[in-house]
Amino acid sequence: MRATYMTSNLTTGAVRPRASAWARRAGAMLACGVLAACSDKQLVTANPISVTPEAAGSNPLGALQLQATGILATDRDNTDDYVRDVAIFGREGYFFQLQDSRWVTGYLRDYNDNASFGTGNWAGRYSNLRNIANFYTAVDASAATLGTQQAAAARGFAQTMEALQLLYLINTRHDLGIAVQVLPDPQAVAPFVSRDSAFRYITNTLDAGLTNLRAGGSAFPFTLPTAGGGFTGFTTPTTFAQFNRALKARVEAYRGSLGCGQACYTAALAALGQSFITPTLSSSNLNTGVFNTFSSAAGDQVNLLWTERTNIYAHMSITTDASVPQNDTRLSKITTAPSRSQAGSDASTRVFAQYPASSTPIPIIDNEELWLLKAEAQWFTGDRTGALTTLNTVAQVAGGATGSRYAAPANDAAFLDALLVERRLSLLLEGHRWIDVRRFGRLASLPLGGTGFTVARQQVVPQAECIYRDRTGDAALKGPGCP
């Protein structure tokens, strides 16, 4: 069970076990909302492995290893939920769990109800932000023991992970904004800030993380996971800084497309130059990057996109849209399945095949995405020839295109047509399509997907969060996402 669903009272400081199926987790989410609504007491669960500053001071390396592992595990454990939800909202896929039609209606019809089924991607990320806040406290408490370099390395790691959690949150709440602070007092309520302010906070946090990573010496005071890919190649402060810059490039490209324009795209190119992007693209380096990894080992977590592979159907538009080249090799990520529909949805005869095992990793960010970010940033900083070359290279290496798939676009809209096709195919079921279509003002281009459905612009703030904020009596803390 999650400790709580209010951002102001996320008190636990290390990894917790989670339910083994999405239905159980959704049920826990709804139950928690009911408890918050019916009681004046908060649902708080003590965590027996939470690391206190005193414990960190007596055994700083052991404490930091436990907490760093908890941060990464909690990030990992929320990734498959995020990918699934973004796929549904972005008409990339459906989740047809036949015993519960809310996986369709709660996302495609009733998403504006803050007590509905589609209000997730909230508590888990704020829980991890509390983990990260506790990690900062532990680093501060043991800084003398760690030394200047290792303390800086630890802070740089945490700042990078903090920015990543906030990016997931603003991606799902968009115009509503988010709370970016986790206050020391777990009973205090942090205010919401606007989308632009949230993005500025994220990019500043990444930059502060980079400064610390560069001052962090040759090693972290803890070990990062490399089994199954994970952080292979990014386990030192120097190499982890390349991961930090890759995330910075993504954030600046998002900001560029949301009104910042050329200045942010210029910053994206600068960040790419300090990331792990390769000078040339090939099949051998296409998927170089950082991954969330899974396993069936006792106490670990399997990839739920694999577990529910027979229920996660692809939206048929990927096979019918005229813009999608049907000979593209990336379409091997979907395969034929028995026809299925639910709750008035359109039927689908395709399921996703790109996570073929329980231990198949999910990319956080990889070289293929960096090349697509490069093409986008090149175009919007005036290097149209370079952008076209970069985009065609991705189509050739990743998609098997022969020659140049795209001729010189006549205008921005034509380039975006091409870019969105390549991003759709390269980043299929990785958590991007809804965000991409929205940030370029093309939500109206998405098919409704069924009778009575509409396309969501963002997820609403969960009811339990709104109830807790309302009880403060301070209207300014209620936030735009609460009725």
Buried (B, 14 or more C-beta within 10 A) or exposed (E): BBBBBBBBBBBBBBBBEBBEEBBEBBBBBBEBBEBBEEEEEBBBEEBEEBBBBEBBBEBBBEBBBBBBBBBBBBBBBBBBBBBBBBBBBBBBBBBBBEEBBBBBBBBBBBBBBBBBBBBBBBBBBBBBBBBBBBBBBBBBBBBEBBEEBBBBBBBBBBBBBBBBBBBBBBBBBBEBBBBBBBEEEBEEBBBBBBBBBBBBBBBEBBBBBBBBBBBBBEBBBBEBBEBBBBBBBBBBBBBBBBBBBBBBBBBBBBBBBBEBEEEBBBBBBBBBEBBBBBEEBEEEBBBBBBBBBBBEEEEBBBBBBBBBBEBBBBBBBBBEBEEBBEEBEBBEBBBEBEEBBBBBBBEBBBBBBBBEEBBBBBBBBBBBBBBBBBBBBBBBBEBBEBBBBBBBBBBBBBBBBEEBBBEEBEEEEEBBBBBBBBBBBBBBBBBBBBBBBBBBEBBEBBBBBBEEBEBBBBBBBBBBBBBBBBBBEEEEBBBEBBE
